[in-house]
Amino acid sequence: MTSSATSLAKQIADCEAKSTFCSKGDALRFIDRSGYPLRPYRCVVCGDWHLTKQGEG
Ligand SMILES: [Zn+2]
């Protein structure tokens, strides 16, 4: 059993459940069109960009 691998798989599954963007520009364009108060952040797990509510983190 490799619990660290299981944990990583779970983290990646979490990533796939989120909106994921290849670049900050793509994320910002999506936010602009969505009208929601979101901001992009670089994910340490998958290295792509996800969105979070403004004010968090
Ligand atoms: Zn991620």
N, CA, C, O and the ligand as a Tripos MOL2 file, in Angstrom:
@<TRIPOS>MOLECULE
protein
  229   227    58     0     0
PROTEIN
NO_CHARGES

@<TRIPOS>ATOM
      1 N           0.8460   -1.2110    0.0000 N.3       1 MET1
      2 CA          0.0000    0.0000    0.0000 C.3       1 MET1
      3 C           0.8750    1.2530    0.0000 C.2       1 MET1
      4 O           1.7620    1.4030    0.8400 O.2       1 MET1
      5 N           0.6260    2.1080   -0.9110 N.am      2 THR2
      6 CA          1.3400    3.3760   -0.9290 C.3       2 THR2
      7 C           0.3370    4.5060   -0.7150 C.2       2 THR2
      8 O          -0.2980    4.9920   -1.6500 O.2       2 THR2
      9 N           0.2210    4.9000    0.5330 N.am      3 SER3
     10 CA         -0.7840    5.9000    0.8830 C.3       3 SER3
     11 C          -0.5080    7.2300    0.1920 C.2       3 SER3
     12 O          -1.4390    7.9670   -0.1330 O.2       3 SER3
     13 N           0.7740    7.5420   -0.0350 N.am      4 SER4
     14 CA          1.0700    8.8180   -0.6800 C.3       4 SER4
     15 C           0.5560    8.8320   -2.1150 C.2       4 SER4
     16 O           0.0710    9.8560   -2.5970 O.2       4 SER4
     17 N           0.6630    7.6910   -2.7960 N.am      5 ALA5
     18 CA          0.1440    7.6140   -4.1630 C.3       5 ALA5
     19 C          -1.3670    7.7370   -4.1640 C.2       5 ALA5
     20 O          -1.9430    8.3920   -5.0320 O.2       5 ALA5
     21 N          -2.0150    7.1020   -3.1820 N.am      6 THR6
     22 CA         -3.4650    7.2040   -3.0740 C.3       6 THR6
     23 C          -3.8730    8.6540   -2.8260 C.2       6 THR6
     24 O          -4.8400    9.1500   -3.4040 O.2       6 THR6
     25 N          -3.1180    9.3200   -1.9570 N.am      7 SER7
     26 CA         -3.4200   10.7140   -1.6610 C.3       7 SER7
     27 C          -3.2660   11.5730   -2.9100 C.2       7 SER7
     28 O          -4.0900   12.4490   -3.1730 O.2       7 SER7
     29 N          -2.2150   11.3200   -3.6740 N.am      8 LEU8
     30 CA         -1.9830   12.0930   -4.8930 C.3       8 LEU8
     31 C          -3.1120   11.8680   -5.8870 C.2       8 LEU8
     32 O          -3.5810   12.8070   -6.5290 O.2       8 LEU8
     33 N          -3.5500   10.6050   -6.0110 N.am      9 ALA9
     34 CA         -4.6530   10.3080   -6.9210 C.3       9 ALA9
     35 C          -5.9040   11.0660   -6.5080 C.2       9 ALA9
     36 O          -6.6440   11.5640   -7.3560 O.2       9 ALA9
     37 N          -6.1370   11.1520   -5.2110 N.am     10 LYS10
     38 CA         -7.3070   11.8880   -4.7210 C.3      10 LYS10
     39 C          -7.1740   13.3680   -5.0470 C.2      10 LYS10
     40 O          -8.1380   14.0120   -5.4600 O.2      10 LYS10
     41 N          -5.9600   13.9040   -4.8580 N.am     11 GLN11
     42 CA         -5.7590   15.3270   -5.1550 C.3      11 GLN11
     43 C          -5.9960   15.6080   -6.6340 C.2      11 GLN11
     44 O          -6.5970   16.6200   -6.9950 O.2      11 GLN11
     45 N          -5.5150   14.7020   -7.4870 N.am     12 ILE12
     46 CA         -5.7000   14.8980   -8.9170 C.3      12 ILE12
     47 C          -7.1720   14.7970   -9.2760 C.2      12 ILE12
     48 O          -7.6570   15.5310  -10.1360 O.2      12 ILE12
     49 N          -7.8910   13.8810   -8.6140 N.am     13 ALA13
     50 CA         -9.3350   13.7800   -8.8450 C.3      13 ALA13
     51 C         -10.0220   15.0770   -8.4420 C.2      13 ALA13
     52 O         -10.9520   15.5270   -9.1110 O.2      13 ALA13
     53 N          -9.5610   15.6790   -7.3450 N.am     14 ASP14
     54 CA        -10.1050   16.9710   -6.9330 C.3      14 ASP14
     55 C          -9.8460   18.0190   -8.0020 C.2      14 ASP14
     56 O         -10.7060   18.8500   -8.2890 O.2      14 ASP14
     57 N          -8.6500   17.9740   -8.5910 N.am     15 CYS15
     58 CA         -8.2940   18.9250   -9.6420 C.3      15 CYS15
     59 C          -9.2310   18.7780  -10.8310 C.2      15 CYS15
     60 O          -9.7080   19.7640  -11.3930 O.2      15 CYS15
     61 N          -9.4850   17.5330  -11.2000 N.am     16 GLU16
     62 CA        -10.3120   17.2900  -12.3840 C.3      16 GLU16
     63 C         -11.7490   17.7240  -12.1600 C.2      16 GLU16
     64 O         -12.4840   17.9790  -13.1140 O.2      16 GLU16
     65 N         -12.1520   17.8090  -10.8860 N.am     17 ALA17
     66 CA        -13.5110   18.2540  -10.5700 C.3      17 ALA17
     67 C         -13.6360   19.7720  -10.6510 C.2      17 ALA17
     68 O         -14.7400   20.3150  -10.6870 O.2      17 ALA17
     69 N         -12.4840   20.4500  -10.6780 N.am     18 LYS18
     70 CA        -12.5000   21.9150  -10.7260 C.3      18 LYS18
     71 C         -12.3660   22.3870  -12.1640 C.2      18 LYS18
     72 O         -12.0010   21.6260  -13.0610 O.2      18 LYS18
     73 N         -12.6710   23.6630  -12.3560 N.am     19 SER19
     74 CA        -12.3610   24.2740  -13.6400 C.3      19 SER19
     75 C         -10.8510   24.3950  -13.7440 C.2      19 SER19
     76 O         -10.2030   24.9360  -12.8480 O.2      19 SER19
     77 N         -10.2960   23.8940  -14.8300 N.am     20 THR20
     78 CA         -8.8450   23.8790  -15.0020 C.3      20 THR20
     79 C          -8.4770   24.6040  -16.2880 C.2      20 THR20
     80 O          -9.1130   24.4110  -17.3250 O.2      20 THR20
     81 N          -7.4490   25.4380  -16.2130 N.am     21 PHE21
     82 CA         -7.0030   26.1980  -17.3690 C.3      21 PHE21
     83 C          -5.5020   26.0220  -17.5570 C.2      21 PHE21
     84 O          -4.7450   25.9020  -16.5940 O.2      21 PHE21
     85 N          -5.0960   26.0110  -18.8100 N.am     22 CYS22
     86 CA         -3.6810   25.8060  -19.1260 C.3      22 CYS22
     87 C          -2.8530   27.0370  -18.7980 C.2      22 CYS22
     88 O          -1.6530   26.9340  -18.5440 O.2      22 CYS22
     89 N          -3.4920   28.2020  -18.8040 N.am     23 SER23
     90 CA         -2.7420   29.4310  -18.5710 C.3      23 SER23
     91 C          -3.5770   30.4150  -17.7690 C.2      23 SER23
     92 O          -4.8030   30.3130  -17.7170 O.2      23 SER23
     93 N          -2.8960   31.3690  -17.1440 N.am     24 LYS24
     94 CA         -3.5900   32.3970  -16.3780 C.3      24 LYS24
     95 C          -4.4870   33.2280  -17.2950 C.2      24 LYS24
     96 O          -5.5700   33.6550  -16.8950 O.2      24 LYS24
     97 N          -4.0250   33.4520  -18.5290 N.am     25 GLY25
     98 CA         -4.8100   34.2270  -19.4820 C.3      25 GLY25
     99 C          -6.1430   33.5620  -19.7820 C.2      25 GLY25
    100 O          -7.1750   34.2300  -19.8400 O.2      25 GLY25
    101 N          -6.1240   32.2460  -19.9720 N.am     26 ASP26
    102 CA         -7.3680   31.5140  -20.2250 C.3      26 ASP26
    103 C          -8.3150   31.6600  -19.0440 C.2      26 ASP26
    104 O          -9.5130   31.8750  -19.2250 O.2      26 ASP26
    105 N          -7.7740   31.5410  -17.8280 N.am     27 ALA27
    106 CA         -8.5900   31.6410  -16.6230 C.3      27 ALA27
    107 C          -9.2020   33.0300  -16.4940 C.2      27 ALA27
    108 O         -10.3810   33.1730  -16.1700 O.2      27 ALA27
    109 N          -8.3900   34.0490  -16.7510 N.am     28 LEU28
    110 CA         -8.8780   35.4210  -16.6330 C.3      28 LEU28
    111 C          -9.9680   35.7090  -17.6690 C.2      28 LEU28
    112 O         -10.9240   36.4310  -17.3870 O.2      28 LEU28
    113 N          -9.8190   35.1470  -18.8510 N.am     29 ARG29
    114 CA        -10.8160   35.3370  -19.9070 C.3      29 ARG29
    115 C         -12.1410   34.6920  -19.4940 C.2      29 ARG29
    116 O         -13.2160   35.2550  -19.7020 O.2      29 ARG29
    117 N         -12.0360   33.4970  -18.9020 N.am     30 PHE30
    118 CA        -13.2400   32.8020  -18.4230 C.3      30 PHE30
    119 C         -13.9310   33.6250  -17.3310 C.2      30 PHE30
    120 O         -15.1510   33.7900  -17.3520 O.2      30 PHE30
    121 N         -13.1490   34.1360  -16.3840 N.am     31 ILE31
    122 CA        -13.7060   34.9340  -15.2820 C.3      31 ILE31
    123 C         -14.3970   36.1680  -15.8330 C.2      31 ILE31
    124 O         -15.4840   36.5350  -15.3860 O.2      31 ILE31
    125 N         -13.7630   36.8040  -16.8010 N.am     32 ASP32
    126 CA        -14.3120   38.0210  -17.3890 C.3      32 ASP32
    127 C         -15.6810   37.7450  -17.9990 C.2      32 ASP32
    128 O         -16.6060   38.5450  -17.8590 O.2      32 ASP32
    129 N         -15.7990   36.6190  -18.6700 N.am     33 ARG33
    130 CA        -17.0510   36.2700  -19.3390 C.3      33 ARG33
    131 C         -18.0950   35.7710  -18.3500 C.2      33 ARG33
    132 O         -19.2920   35.9680  -18.5630 O.2      33 ARG33
    133 N         -17.6590   35.1300  -17.2730 N.am     34 SER34
    134 CA        -18.6000   34.5530  -16.3150 C.3      34 SER34
    135 C         -19.2640   35.6280  -15.4610 C.2      34 SER34
    136 O         -20.4190   35.4850  -15.0590 O.2      34 SER34
    137 N         -18.5290   36.7040  -15.1860 N.am     35 GLY35
    138 CA        -19.0790   37.7600  -14.3510 C.3      35 GLY35
    139 C         -19.0130   37.4630  -12.8700 C.2      35 GLY35
    140 O         -19.4940   38.2520  -12.0570 O.2      35 GLY35
    141 N         -18.4140   36.3150  -12.5000 N.am     36 TYR36
    142 CA        -18.3070   35.9630  -11.0850 C.3      36 TYR36
    143 C         -17.0360   36.5600  -10.4800 C.2      36 TYR36
    144 O         -16.0410   36.7460  -11.1810 O.2      36 TYR36
    145 N         -17.0700   36.8580   -9.1810 N.am     37 PRO37
    146 CA        -15.8980   37.4250   -8.5130 C.3      37 PRO37
    147 C         -14.8850   36.3440   -8.1640 C.2      37 PRO37
    148 O         -14.7150   35.9860   -6.9990 O.2      37 PRO37
    149 N         -14.2180   35.8350   -9.1860 N.am     38 LEU38
    150 CA        -13.2440   34.7600   -9.0020 C.3      38 LEU38
    151 C         -11.8540   35.2640   -9.3190 C.2      38 LEU38
    152 O         -11.6800   36.3150   -9.9370 O.2      38 LEU38
    153 N         -10.8650   34.4940   -8.8840 N.am     39 ARG39
    154 CA         -9.5070   34.8000   -9.3140 C.3      39 ARG39
    155 C          -8.7700   33.4910   -9.5570 C.2      39 ARG39
    156 O          -9.0430   32.4900   -8.8950 O.2      39 ARG39
    157 N          -7.8490   33.4940  -10.4920 N.am     40 PRO40
    158 CA         -7.1010   32.2820  -10.7980 C.3      40 PRO40
    159 C          -5.9370   32.0730   -9.8370 C.2      40 PRO40
    160 O          -5.3480   33.0340   -9.3420 O.2      40 PRO40
    161 N          -5.6090   30.8060   -9.5770 N.am     41 TYR41
    162 CA         -4.4190   30.4970   -8.7930 C.3      41 TYR41
    163 C          -3.7200   29.2910   -9.3830 C.2      41 TYR41
    164 O          -4.3660   28.3970   -9.9290 O.2      41 TYR41
    165 N          -2.4130   29.2650   -9.2760 N.am     42 ARG42
    166 CA         -1.6220   28.1740   -9.8120 C.3      42 ARG42
    167 C          -1.6760   27.0080   -8.8480 C.2      42 ARG42
    168 O          -1.3650   27.1560   -7.6660 O.2      42 ARG42
    169 N          -2.0750   25.8380   -9.3550 N.am     43 CYS43
    170 CA         -2.2270   24.6580   -8.5070 C.3      43 CYS43
    171 C          -0.8850   23.9610   -8.3260 C.2      43 CYS43
    172 O          -0.1660   23.7240   -9.2970 O.2      43 CYS43
    173 N          -0.5500   23.6320   -7.0750 N.am     44 VAL44
    174 CA          0.7200   22.9660   -6.8030 C.3      44 VAL44
    175 C           0.6440   21.4790   -7.1190 C.2      44 VAL44
    176 O           1.6760   20.8190   -7.2400 O.2      44 VAL44
    177 N          -0.5810   20.9400   -7.2550 N.am     45 VAL45
    178 CA         -0.7550   19.5110   -7.5140 C.3      45 VAL45
    179 C          -0.5650   19.2050   -8.9910 C.2      45 VAL45
    180 O           0.2670   18.3740   -9.3550 O.2      45 VAL45
    181 N          -1.3430   19.8800   -9.8520 N.am     46 CYS46
    182 CA         -1.3350   19.5610  -11.2740 C.3      46 CYS46
    183 C          -0.5710   20.5940  -12.0930 C.2      46 CYS46
    184 O          -0.2580   20.3410  -13.2560 O.2      46 CYS46
    185 N          -0.2630   21.7630  -11.5090 N.am     47 GLY47
    186 CA          0.5100   22.7740  -12.2240 C.3      47 GLY47
    187 C          -0.3190   23.6220  -13.1690 C.2      47 GLY47
    188 O           0.2030   24.5400  -13.8020 O.2      47 GLY47
    189 N          -1.6110   23.3220  -13.2700 N.am     48 ASP48
    190 CA         -2.4950   24.1450  -14.0910 C.3      48 ASP48
    191 C          -3.1540   25.2090  -13.2130 C.2      48 ASP48
    192 O          -2.8280   25.3520  -12.0350 O.2      48 ASP48
    193 N          -4.0720   25.9390  -13.8020 N.am     49 TRP49
    194 CA         -4.7400   27.0340  -13.0960 C.3      49 TRP49
    195 C          -6.1660   26.6450  -12.7470 C.2      49 TRP49
    196 O          -6.8990   26.1190  -13.5850 O.2      49 TRP49
    197 N          -6.5600   26.9110  -11.4910 N.am     50 HIS50
    198 CA         -7.9400   26.7380  -11.0550 C.3      50 HIS50
    199 C          -8.4730   28.0980  -10.6240 C.2      50 HIS50
    200 O          -7.7500   29.0950  -10.6130 O.2      50 HIS50
    201 N          -9.7490   28.1140  -10.2710 N.am     51 LEU51
    202 CA        -10.3920   29.3560   -9.8400 C.3      51 LEU51
    203 C         -10.7600   29.2710   -8.3670 C.2      51 LEU51
    204 O         -11.1260   28.2070   -7.8660 O.2      51 LEU51
    205 N         -10.6600   30.3860   -7.6900 N.am     52 THR52
    206 CA        -11.1040   30.4820   -6.3060 C.3      52 THR52
    207 C         -11.8530   31.7850   -6.1320 C.2      52 THR52
    208 O         -11.6930   32.7200   -6.9160 O.2      52 THR52
    209 N         -12.6780   31.8360   -5.0880 N.am     53 LYS53
    210 CA        -13.4050   33.0800   -4.8310 C.3      53 LYS53
    211 C         -12.4200   34.1590   -4.4140 C.2      53 LYS53
    212 O         -11.4510   33.8970   -3.7010 O.2      53 LYS53
    213 N         -12.6840   35.3700   -4.8680 N.am     54 GLN54
    214 CA        -11.8590   36.4930   -4.4390 C.3      54 GLN54
    215 C         -11.9700   36.6330   -2.9220 C.2      54 GLN54
    216 O         -13.0510   36.4990   -2.3470 O.2      54 GLN54
    217 N         -10.8340   36.9040   -2.2900 N.am     55 GLY55
    218 CA        -10.8360   37.0600   -0.8460 C.3      55 GLY55
    219 C         -10.3040   35.8370   -0.1320 C.2      55 GLY55
    220 O          -9.8500   35.9270    1.0090 O.2      55 GLY55
    221 N         -10.3590   34.6650   -0.8150 N.am     56 GLU56
    222 CA         -9.8060   33.4470   -0.2150 C.3      56 GLU56
    223 C          -8.3230   33.3370   -0.5250 C.2      56 GLU56
    224 O          -7.8320   33.8680   -1.5210 O.2      56 GLU56
    225 N          -7.6430   32.6490    0.3380 N.am     57 GLY57
    226 CA         -6.2150   32.4050    0.1140 C.3      57 GLY57
    227 C          -5.4050   33.6660    0.2400 C.2      57 GLY57
    228 O          -4.1850   33.6350    0.0810 O.2      57 GLY57
    229 ZN         -4.8300   21.1550   -9.6980 Zn       58 ZN58
@<TRIPOS>BOND
     1     1     2 1
     2     2     3 1
     3     3     4 2
     4     3     5 am
     5     5     6 1
     6     6     7 1
     7     7     8 2
     8     7     9 am
     9     9    10 1
    10    10    11 1
    11    11    12 2
    12    11    13 am
    13    13    14 1
    14    14    15 1
    15    15    16 2
    16    15    17 am
    17    17    18 1
    18    18    19 1
    19    19    20 2
    20    19    21 am
    21    21    22 1
    22    22    23 1
    23    23    24 2
    24    23    25 am
    25    25    26 1
    26    26    27 1
    27    27    28 2
    28    27    29 am
    29    29    30 1
    30    30    31 1
    31    31    32 2
    32    31    33 am
    33    33    34 1
    34    34    35 1
    35    35    36 2
    36    35    37 am
    37    37    38 1
    38    38    39 1
    39    39    40 2
    40    39    41 am
    41    41    42 1
    42    42    43 1
    43    43    44 2
    44    43    45 am
    45    45    46 1
    46    46    47 1
    47    47    48 2
    48    47    49 am
    49    49    50 1
    50    50    51 1
    51    51    52 2
    52    51    53 am
    53    53    54 1
    54    54    55 1
    55    55    56 2
    56    55    57 am
    57    57    58 1
    58    58    59 1
    59    59    60 2
    60    59    61 am
    61    61    62 1
    62    62    63 1
    63    63    64 2
    64    63    65 am
    65    65    66 1
    66    66    67 1
    67    67    68 2
    68    67    69 am
    69    69    70 1
    70    70    71 1
    71    71    72 2
    72    71    73 am
    73    73    74 1
    74    74    75 1
    75    75    76 2
    76    75    77 am
    77    77    78 1
    78    78    79 1
    79    79    80 2
    80    79    81 am
    81    81    82 1
    82    82    83 1
    83    83    84 2
    84    83    85 am
    85    85    86 1
    86    86    87 1
    87    87    88 2
    88    87    89 am
    89    89    90 1
    90    90    91 1
    91    91    92 2
    92    91    93 am
    93    93    94 1
    94    94    95 1
    95    95    96 2
    96    95    97 am
    97    97    98 1
    98    98    99 1
    99    99   100 2
   100    99   101 am
   101   101   102 1
   102   102   103 1
   103   103   104 2
   104   103   105 am
   105   105   106 1
   106   106   107 1
   107   107   108 2
   108   107   109 am
   109   109   110 1
   110   110   111 1
   111   111   112 2
   112   111   113 am
   113   113   114 1
   114   114   115 1
   115   115   116 2
   116   115   117 am
   117   117   118 1
   118   118   119 1
   119   119   120 2
   120   119   121 am
   121   121   122 1
   122   122   123 1
   123   123   124 2
   124   123   125 am
   125   125   126 1
   126   126   127 1
   127   127   128 2
   128   127   129 am
   129   129   130 1
   130   130   131 1
   131   131   132 2
   132   131   133 am
   133   133   134 1
   134   134   135 1
   135   135   136 2
   136   135   137 am
   137   137   138 1
   138   138   139 1
   139   139   140 2
   140   139   141 am
   141   141   142 1
   142   142   143 1
   143   143   144 2
   144   143   145 am
   145   145   146 1
   146   146   147 1
   147   147   148 2
   148   147   149 am
   149   149   150 1
   150   150   151 1
   151   151   152 2
   152   151   153 am
   153   153   154 1
   154   154   155 1
   155   155   156 2
   156   155   157 am
   157   157   158 1
   158   158   159 1
   159   159   160 2
   160   159   161 am
   161   161   162 1
   162   162   163 1
   163   163   164 2
   164   163   165 am
   165   165   166 1
   166   166   167 1
   167   167   168 2
   168   167   169 am
   169   169   170 1
   170   170   171 1
   171   171   172 2
   172   171   173 am
   173   173   174 1
   174   174   175 1
   175   175   176 2
   176   175   177 am
   177   177   178 1
   178   178   179 1
   179   179   180 2
   180   179   181 am
   181   181   182 1
   182   182   183 1
   183   183   184 2
   184   183   185 am
   185   185   186 1
   186   186   187 1
   187   187   188 2
   188   187   189 am
   189   189   190 1
   190   190   191 1
   191   191   192 2
   192   191   193 am
   193   193   194 1
   194   194   195 1
   195   195   196 2
   196   195   197 am
   197   197   198 1
   198   198   199 1
   199   199   200 2
   200   199   201 am
   201   201   202 1
   202   202   203 1
   203   203   204 2
   204   203   205 am
   205   205   206 1
   206   206   207 1
   207   207   208 2
   208   207   209 am
   209   209   210 1
   210   210   211 1
   211   211   212 2
   212   211   213 am
   213   213   214 1
   214   214   215 1
   215   215   216 2
   216   215   217 am
   217   217   218 1
   218   218   219 1
   219   219   220 2
   220   219   221 am
   221   221   222 1
   222   222   223 1
   223   223   224 2
   224   223   225 am
   225   225   226 1
   226   226   227 1
   227   227   228 2
@<TRIPOS>SUBSTRUCTURE
     1 MET1         2 RESIDUE 1 A MET
     2 THR2         6 RESIDUE 1 A THR
     3 SER3        10 RESIDUE 1 A SER
     4 SER4        14 RESIDUE 1 A SER
     5 ALA5        18 RESIDUE 1 A ALA
     6 THR6        22 RESIDUE 1 A THR
     7 SER7        26 RESIDUE 1 A SER
     8 LEU8        30 RESIDUE 1 A LEU
     9 ALA9        34 RESIDUE 1 A ALA
    10 LYS10       38 RESIDUE 1 A LYS
    11 GLN11       42 RESIDUE 1 A GLN
    12 ILE12       46 RESIDUE 1 A ILE
    13 ALA13       50 RESIDUE 1 A ALA
    14 ASP14       54 RESIDUE 1 A ASP
    15 CYS15       58 RESIDUE 1 A CYS
    16 GLU16       62 RESIDUE 1 A GLU
    17 ALA17       66 RESIDUE 1 A ALA
    18 LYS18       70 RESIDUE 1 A LYS
    19 SER19       74 RESIDUE 1 A SER
    20 THR20       78 RESIDUE 1 A THR
    21 PHE21       82 RESIDUE 1 A PHE
    22 CYS22       86 RESIDUE 1 A CYS
    23 SER23       90 RESIDUE 1 A SER
    24 LYS24       94 RESIDUE 1 A LYS
    25 GLY25       98 RESIDUE 1 A GLY
    26 ASP26      102 RESIDUE 1 A ASP
    27 ALA27      106 RESIDUE 1 A ALA
    28 LEU28      110 RESIDUE 1 A LEU
    29 ARG29      114 RESIDUE 1 A ARG
    30 PHE30      118 RESIDUE 1 A PHE
    31 ILE31      122 RESIDUE 1 A ILE
    32 ASP32      126 RESIDUE 1 A ASP
    33 ARG33      130 RESIDUE 1 A ARG
    34 SER34      134 RESIDUE 1 A SER
    35 GLY35      138 RESIDUE 1 A GLY
    36 TYR36      142 RESIDUE 1 A TYR
    37 PRO37      146 RESIDUE 1 A PRO
    38 LEU38      150 RESIDUE 1 A LEU
    39 ARG39      154 RESIDUE 1 A ARG
    40 PRO40      158 RESIDUE 1 A PRO
    41 TYR41      162 RESIDUE 1 A TYR
    42 ARG42      166 RESIDUE 1 A ARG
    43 CYS43      170 RESIDUE 1 A CYS
    44 VAL44      174 RESIDUE 1 A VAL
    45 VAL45      178 RESIDUE 1 A VAL
    46 CYS46      182 RESIDUE 1 A CYS
    47 GLY47      186 RESIDUE 1 A GLY
    48 ASP48      190 RESIDUE 1 A ASP
    49 TRP49      194 RESIDUE 1 A TRP
    50 HIS50      198 RESIDUE 1 A HIS
    51 LEU51      202 RESIDUE 1 A LEU
    52 THR52      206 RESIDUE 1 A THR
    53 LYS53      210 RESIDUE 1 A LYS
    54 GLN54      214 RESIDUE 1 A GLN
    55 GLY55      218 RESIDUE 1 A GLY
    56 GLU56      222 RESIDUE 1 A GLU
    57 GLY57      226 RESIDUE 1 A GLY
    58 ZN58       229 GROUP 0 **** ****
